[in-house]
């Protein structure tokens, strides 16, 4: 084996190792998604059930999110289809589910607003700083529009400013630390 073949073999090994590392990270993120969903379900049904205004929508979102999480956890489509496509699809579905979940569980008053931050950290683990900031700004705008569209929210202005501003701050910190640990 000559020097060029050795370099090609090492590079192929590095590419395979990187791919396995990314697939393992995706597997861990699907496990975390399922755990967070179970926690939210427990909190919703056993602690805060009477607090919310759109129970049927919250139940539908919960069922759809469980189905999505179960498919991601058990079927592992990230091992069967292009990883980049599955990652983008997963982020989009998570964002939609979180927005609908927050809307159905009180909108601006929802105690589940922190789910945005969990999702942003997952995005930071998968993508670059630019994509992470784009997603965090989109989440902040979505949350702001949710607040703006509900004139009857009980959340104080200062608390809303903190909630909305921490969404992009989470994006910055998540992207920074995910790159430092890589």
Secondary structure as the mmCIF struct_conf table of DSSP 4:
data_model
#
loop_
_struct_conf.conf_type_id
_struct_conf.id
_struct_conf.beg_label_comp_id
_struct_conf.beg_label_asym_id
_struct_conf.beg_label_seq_id
_struct_conf.end_label_comp_id
_struct_conf.end_label_asym_id
_struct_conf.end_label_seq_id
HELX_RH_AL_P HELX_RH_AL_P1 UNK A 3 UNK A 46
TURN_TY1_P TURN_TY1_P1 UNK A 47 UNK A 47
BEND BEND1 UNK A 48 UNK A 48
HELX_RH_3T_P HELX_RH_3T_P1 UNK A 49 UNK A 51
BEND BEND2 UNK A 53 UNK A 53
HELX_RH_AL_P HELX_RH_AL_P2 UNK A 55 UNK A 70
HELX_RH_PI_P HELX_RH_PI_P1 UNK A 71 UNK A 75
HELX_RH_3T_P HELX_RH_3T_P2 UNK A 77 UNK A 79
TURN_TY1_P TURN_TY1_P2 UNK A 80 UNK A 80
BEND BEND3 UNK A 81 UNK A 81
HELX_RH_AL_P HELX_RH_AL_P3 UNK A 83 UNK A 104
TURN_TY1_P TURN_TY1_P3 UNK A 105 UNK A 106
HELX_RH_3T_P HELX_RH_3T_P3 UNK A 107 UNK A 109
HELX_RH_3T_P HELX_RH_3T_P4 UNK A 111 UNK A 114
HELX_RH_AL_P HELX_RH_AL_P4 UNK A 115 UNK A 126
BEND BEND4 UNK A 127 UNK A 127
HELX_RH_AL_P HELX_RH_AL_P5 UNK A 129 UNK A 149
TURN_TY1_P TURN_TY1_P4 UNK A 151 UNK A 152
HELX_RH_AL_P HELX_RH_AL_P6 UNK A 157 UNK A 181
#
